[in-house]
């Protein structure tokens, strides 16, 4: 059974940093695209970042502030978030798919974690 488990969320002040982790179990995703999405209250889930091999892709609002990385040996993907803003407040979800192509649409990802809350205070 495939599981994705996120951790690292919390409360941080504007301008602060957090690093989210997503540990996968049940299979390896070394050749697959993995992504982070987020969902704020009352809003739809939105794409944040994705990585496949050395390729990365970010939504415009986080470029230059967030970095997605992965440790294949640990079957883990990370999201380093710097210069956090109140509008980054959301539940952050890790997602993975069976192919290597990066997509920014949630319906292309089959495997999902339970989410971790990130709250940025002003």
N, CA and C of each residue as an Amber inpcrd file, in Angstrom:
protein
   366
   0.8350000  -1.1820000   0.0000000   0.0000000   0.0000000   0.0000000
   0.8810000   1.2470000   0.0000000   0.6150000   2.1330000  -0.9520000
   1.4070000   3.3460000  -1.0540000   0.8920000   4.3810000  -0.0550000
   1.8280000   4.9910000   0.6380000   1.4770000   6.0620000   1.5690000
   2.4340000   7.2280000   1.3970000   1.8900000   8.4230000   1.4680000
   2.6790000   9.6500000   1.5110000   2.3490000  10.3390000   2.8300000
   3.3740000  10.6570000   3.5870000   3.1600000  11.2720000   4.8950000
   3.9440000  12.5740000   4.9700000   3.2060000  13.6770000   5.1200000
   3.8420000  14.9870000   5.2120000   4.1140000  15.3550000   6.6640000
   5.0960000  16.2080000   6.8410000   5.3970000  16.7660000   8.1580000
   6.1080000  18.0900000   7.9630000   6.2420000  18.8470000   9.0570000
   7.0120000  20.0810000   9.0070000   6.1930000  21.3540000   9.0060000
   4.8680000  21.2210000   8.9330000   4.0500000  22.4190000   8.9730000
   4.0610000  23.0450000  10.3570000   3.4790000  24.2420000  10.4370000
   3.4110000  24.9140000  11.7220000   3.0500000  26.3660000  11.5630000
   3.2350000  27.1120000  12.6450000   2.9500000  28.5410000  12.6750000
   4.2540000  29.3090000  12.5900000   4.3140000  30.2710000  11.6990000
   5.5300000  31.0600000  11.5090000   5.1330000  32.4970000  11.2110000
   5.9960000  33.4240000  11.5380000   5.7270000  34.8290000  11.2580000
   6.0820000  35.1710000   9.8090000   5.5060000  36.2410000   9.3190000
   5.8370000  36.7220000   7.9820000   7.3500000  36.8940000   7.8420000
   7.8670000  36.3960000   6.7320000   9.3000000  36.4470000   6.4950000
  10.0610000  35.2380000   6.9850000   9.3810000  34.3780000   7.7200000
  10.0340000  33.1930000   8.2620000  10.1440000  32.0630000   7.2550000
  10.6580000  30.9360000   7.7320000  10.8960000  29.7780000   6.8700000
  10.3680000  28.5070000   7.5100000  10.0010000  27.5730000   6.6600000
   9.6260000  26.2290000   7.0820000  10.1160000  25.2570000   6.0140000
  10.3910000  24.0230000   6.4400000  10.7000000  22.9790000   5.4790000
   9.7320000  21.8300000   5.6660000   8.9820000  21.5480000   4.6290000
   8.0530000  20.4280000   4.6470000   8.7380000  19.1840000   4.1050000
   8.3770000  18.0570000   4.6690000   8.8990000  16.7700000   4.2090000
   7.7380000  15.8670000   3.8310000   7.9680000  15.0070000   2.8690000
   6.9740000  14.0230000   2.4460000   7.6990000  12.7050000   2.2440000
   7.4050000  11.7590000   3.1110000   8.0350000  10.4420000   3.0290000
   7.0770000   9.4760000   2.3510000   7.5660000   8.8140000   1.3240000
   6.7620000   7.8350000   0.6020000   7.1230000   6.4260000   1.0460000
   6.1230000   5.5920000   1.1300000   6.3500000   4.1840000   1.4630000
   5.4600000   3.3310000   0.5780000   5.8380000   2.0850000   0.4160000
   5.0470000   1.1670000  -0.3890000   5.5650000   1.0110000  -1.8090000
   6.3040000   1.9840000  -2.2970000   6.9680000   1.9170000  -3.5900000
   7.9260000   3.0830000  -3.6940000   8.8230000   3.0200000  -4.6450000
   9.7470000   4.1230000  -4.8600000   9.2090000   5.0230000  -5.9690000
   9.5210000   6.3170000  -5.8470000   9.0690000   7.2820000  -6.8390000
  10.2520000   7.9700000  -7.5100000  11.3800000   7.3020000  -7.5580000
  12.5950000   7.9290000  -8.0750000  12.4410000   8.3520000  -9.5350000
  11.6130000   7.6540000 -10.2990000  11.4240000   7.9930000 -11.7080000
  10.0890000   8.6970000 -11.9600000   9.4560000   9.1130000 -10.9090000
   8.1220000   9.7060000 -11.0240000   8.1400000  11.1730000 -10.6530000
   7.1400000  11.8850000 -11.1400000   6.9670000  13.2730000 -10.7400000
   6.2950000  13.3240000  -9.3750000   6.8340000  14.1880000  -8.5220000
   6.2230000  14.4280000  -7.2130000   5.9840000  15.9220000  -7.0760000
   4.9350000  16.2690000  -6.3830000   4.5220000  17.6680000  -6.3480000
   4.0040000  18.0580000  -4.9750000   3.9270000  19.3510000  -4.7880000
   3.2650000  19.9330000  -3.6330000   2.1010000  20.7870000  -4.1280000
   0.9710000  20.6220000  -3.4920000  -0.2070000  21.4560000  -3.7150000
  -0.5770000  22.0890000  -2.3740000  -1.4300000  23.0850000  -2.4280000
  -1.9300000  23.6790000  -1.1950000  -3.3810000  24.0890000  -1.3620000
  -4.0720000  24.1490000  -0.2470000  -5.4740000  24.5450000  -0.2620000
  -5.7480000  25.4350000   0.9320000  -6.1290000  26.6650000   0.6470000
  -6.5010000  27.6220000   1.6850000  -8.0040000  27.5070000   1.9410000
  -8.4530000  27.9340000   3.1120000  -9.8830000  27.8470000   3.4310000
 -10.7360000  28.5560000   2.3910000 -11.7600000  27.8670000   1.8940000
 -12.6700000  28.4570000   0.9300000 -12.1390000  28.5530000  -0.4790000
 -10.9510000  28.0070000  -0.7160000 -10.3520000  28.0840000  -2.0440000
 -10.0940000  26.6850000  -2.5890000  -9.9020000  26.6200000  -3.8930000
  -9.5930000  25.3480000  -4.5160000  -8.1240000  24.9830000  -4.2720000
  -7.8610000  23.6880000  -4.3770000  -6.4820000  23.2410000  -4.2450000
  -5.6720000  23.7780000  -5.4230000  -4.4760000  24.2920000  -5.1210000
  -3.6510000  24.8620000  -6.1650000  -2.2510000  24.2570000  -6.1770000
  -1.6830000  24.2280000  -7.3580000  -0.3390000  23.7050000  -7.5510000
   0.6850000  24.6620000  -6.9540000   1.7220000  24.0940000  -6.3270000
   2.8000000  24.9030000  -5.7670000   4.1130000  24.6200000  -6.4950000
   4.5260000  23.3620000  -6.5130000   5.8200000  23.0140000  -7.1030000
   5.8330000  21.5320000  -7.4290000   6.7070000  21.1560000  -8.3760000
   6.8640000  19.7470000  -8.7220000   8.2980000  19.4840000  -9.1450000
   8.6690000  18.2320000  -9.0200000  10.0150000  17.8300000  -9.4230000
   9.9550000  16.4410000 -10.0440000  10.7320000  16.2890000 -11.1290000
  10.8900000  14.9870000 -11.7600000  12.3230000  14.8980000 -12.2380000
  13.1010000  14.0220000 -11.6360000  14.5240000  13.9990000 -11.9250000
  15.1250000  15.3260000 -11.5090000  15.8280000  15.9670000 -12.4100000
  16.4240000  17.2680000 -12.1190000  15.5200000  18.4280000 -12.5150000
  14.4010000  18.1150000 -13.1280000  13.4900000  19.1600000 -13.5890000
  12.5690000  19.6150000 -12.4610000  12.3970000  20.9190000 -12.3580000
  11.4980000  21.4930000 -11.3710000  10.5710000  22.4930000 -12.0430000
   9.4440000  22.7020000 -11.3870000   8.4650000  23.6530000 -11.9110000
   7.7410000  24.2640000 -10.7300000   7.5620000  25.5930000 -10.7830000
   6.9450000  26.3070000  -9.6750000   5.8200000  27.2010000 -10.1840000
   4.8340000  27.3840000  -9.3430000   3.8530000  28.3960000  -9.6560000
   4.4880000  29.7690000  -9.4430000   4.0250000  30.7590000 -10.1830000
   4.6930000  32.0620000 -10.1800000   4.7900000  32.6950000  -8.7900000
   3.7780000  32.4930000  -7.9810000   3.7350000  33.1870000  -6.6860000
   4.7950000  32.7070000  -5.6940000   5.4190000  31.5570000  -5.9640000
   6.4290000  31.0480000  -5.0200000   7.8250000  31.0240000  -5.6170000
   7.9650000  31.3790000  -6.8770000   9.2900000  31.3640000  -7.5150000
  10.2460000  32.2820000  -6.7690000  11.4460000  31.7790000  -6.5200000
  12.4450000  32.5440000  -5.8000000  12.3270000  32.4450000  -4.2960000
  11.2250000  31.8730000  -3.8040000  11.0350000  31.7310000  -2.3570000
  10.9900000  30.2650000  -1.9220000  10.4170000  29.4160000  -2.7420000
  10.2770000  27.9920000  -2.4070000  11.2280000  27.1660000  -3.2700000
  11.7010000  26.0650000  -2.6950000  12.5570000  25.1290000  -3.4240000
  12.0920000  23.7070000  -3.1500000  11.8390000  22.9670000  -4.2150000
  11.4810000  21.5600000  -4.0650000  12.7140000  20.7150000  -4.3290000
  12.9390000  19.7350000  -3.4680000  14.0840000  18.8480000  -3.6300000
  13.6590000  17.4410000  -3.2160000  14.4950000  16.4880000  -3.5400000
  14.1640000  15.1210000  -3.1500000  15.4210000  14.3610000  -2.8090000
  15.2590000  13.3990000  -1.9300000  16.3110000  12.4830000  -1.5480000
  15.7980000  11.0960000  -1.9300000  16.2670000  10.5980000  -3.0590000
  15.7570000   9.3230000  -3.5630000  16.0820000   8.1740000  -2.6250000
  17.2290000   8.2490000  -1.9720000  17.6160000   7.1820000  -1.0490000
  16.6260000   7.0710000   0.1100000  16.0550000   8.2170000   0.4870000
  15.0950000   8.2290000   1.5770000  13.6540000   8.2400000   1.0730000
  13.4860000   8.2110000  -0.2580000  12.1500000   8.2510000  -0.8480000
  11.3520000   9.4280000  -0.2940000  12.0110000  10.5600000  -0.2210000
  11.4540000  11.7430000   0.4250000  11.5730000  12.9510000  -0.4910000
  10.5400000  13.7730000  -0.4880000  10.5740000  15.0410000  -1.2000000
  10.3770000  16.1520000  -0.1830000  11.0470000  17.2570000  -0.4090000
  11.0130000  18.3830000   0.5230000  10.4960000  19.6360000  -0.1750000
   9.9730000  20.5350000   0.6210000   9.6280000  21.8660000   0.1350000
  10.1890000  22.8730000   1.1310000  11.2580000  23.5200000   0.7390000
  11.8340000  24.5880000   1.5600000  11.1180000  25.8800000   1.2240000
  10.5360000  26.4860000   2.2310000   9.7430000  27.6970000   2.0280000
  10.3810000  28.8430000   2.7990000  10.8350000  29.8320000   2.0820000
  11.4580000  31.0130000   2.6810000  10.6220000  32.2480000   2.3910000
  10.8880000  33.3040000   3.1310000  10.1800000  34.5790000   2.9430000
   8.6760000  34.3630000   2.9080000   8.1830000  33.6400000   3.8620000
   6.7710000  33.2860000   3.8770000   5.8790000  34.5020000   4.0750000
   4.7230000  34.4380000   3.4350000   3.7500000  35.5310000   3.4780000
   2.4220000  34.9870000   4.0260000   1.5860000  35.8540000   4.5590000
   0.2820000  35.3870000   5.0560000  -0.5310000  34.6540000   3.9880000
  -0.3840000  35.0460000   2.7410000  -1.1240000  34.3760000   1.6640000
  -0.6170000  32.9690000   1.3650000   0.4800000  32.5730000   1.9860000
   0.9570000  31.1860000   1.8680000   0.2410000  30.2560000   2.8420000
  -0.5680000  30.8180000   3.7270000  -1.2920000  30.0070000   4.6960000
  -2.2420000  29.0440000   3.9900000  -2.0960000  27.7710000   4.2960000
  -2.8970000  26.7340000   3.6420000  -2.5190000  25.3770000   4.2260000
  -3.3120000  24.3830000   3.8550000  -2.8950000  23.0000000   4.0810000
  -2.0910000  22.5840000   2.8580000  -0.8980000  22.0700000   3.0960000
  -0.0120000  21.6700000   2.0150000  -0.0510000  20.1470000   1.8660000
  -0.2350000  19.7240000   0.6150000  -0.3470000  18.3100000   0.3050000
   0.7930000  17.8700000  -0.6120000   1.3140000  16.7090000  -0.3190000
   2.2830000  16.0550000  -1.1780000   1.5290000  15.1310000  -2.1290000
   1.9870000  15.0480000  -3.3670000   1.3280000  14.2020000  -4.3470000
   2.3620000  13.5520000  -5.2430000   2.0090000  12.4040000  -5.7890000
   2.9050000  11.6880000  -6.6950000   2.0800000  11.0330000  -7.8070000
   2.7340000  10.8020000  -8.9030000   2.0670000  10.1410000 -10.0080000
   2.9560000   9.0240000 -10.5290000   2.4280000   8.2150000 -11.4340000
   3.1800000   7.0650000 -11.9290000   4.1190000   7.4100000 -13.0690000
   3.9560000   8.5360000 -13.6990000   4.8120000   8.9250000 -14.8040000
   5.7950000   9.9970000 -14.3990000   6.7130000  10.3170000 -15.2960000
   7.7510000  11.3030000 -15.0090000   7.3780000  12.7040000 -15.4750000
   6.3110000  12.8290000 -16.2300000   5.9200000  14.1460000 -16.7200000
   5.3640000  14.9890000 -15.5840000   5.7970000  16.2260000 -15.5430000
   5.2870000  17.1500000 -14.5220000   3.9890000  17.7800000 -15.0120000
   2.9890000  17.7500000 -14.1780000   1.7240000  18.4310000 -14.4330000
   1.4180000  19.3510000 -13.2600000   0.6900000  20.4030000 -13.5440000
   0.2770000  21.3120000 -12.4720000  -1.1920000  21.1210000 -12.0950000
  -1.8300000  20.1370000 -12.6830000  -3.2290000  19.8630000 -12.3680000
  -3.3240000  18.6730000 -11.4350000  -4.1440000  18.8090000 -10.4270000
  -4.2080000  17.8070000  -9.3670000  -4.7200000  16.4640000  -9.8600000
  -5.5600000  16.4530000 -10.8940000  -6.1340000  15.1860000 -11.3340000
  -5.1280000  14.2770000 -12.0370000  -3.9200000  14.7630000 -12.2740000
  -2.8700000  13.9350000 -12.8730000  -2.0890000  13.1510000 -11.8120000
  -2.3410000  13.4490000 -10.5560000  -1.6070000  12.7970000  -9.4710000
  -2.5220000  11.7930000  -8.7740000  -1.9790000  10.6050000  -8.5950000
  -2.7760000   9.4930000  -8.0790000  -2.6400000   9.3500000  -6.5720000
  -1.4500000   9.6100000  -6.0700000  -1.1550000   9.3660000  -4.6660000
  -1.0780000  10.6970000  -3.9250000  -1.7080000  10.7320000  -2.7600000
  -1.7950000  11.9640000  -1.9850000  -1.5300000  11.6920000  -0.5060000
  -0.9080000  12.6700000   0.1370000  -0.7590000  12.6230000   1.5750000
  -1.9690000  13.2420000   2.2590000  -1.9220000  13.2690000   3.5790000
  -3.0500000  13.7520000   4.3590000  -3.0090000  15.2680000   4.5540000
  -1.8750000  15.8800000   4.2760000  -1.7450000  17.3240000   4.3840000
  -1.1280000  17.7660000   5.6950000  -0.4690000  18.9100000   5.6540000
   0.1110000  19.5210000   6.8510000  -0.2000000  21.0180000   6.8060000
  -0.6130000  21.5560000   7.9470000  -1.0540000  22.9420000   8.0050000
   0.1430000  23.8830000   8.1110000   0.1260000  24.9030000   7.2840000
   1.1010000  25.9870000   7.3620000   0.3240000  27.2800000   7.6030000
   0.6820000  27.9690000   8.6710000   0.0240000  29.2260000   9.0050000
   1.0850000  30.3050000   9.1470000   0.9220000  31.3770000   8.3870000
   1.8590000  32.4930000   8.4210000   1.1410000  33.6940000   9.0070000
   1.6330000  34.1600000  10.1410000   0.9930000  35.2830000  10.8110000
   1.6000000  36.5960000  10.3370000   0.7580000  37.6270000  10.3070000
   1.2230000  38.9430000   9.8330000   1.7130000  39.7990000  10.9850000
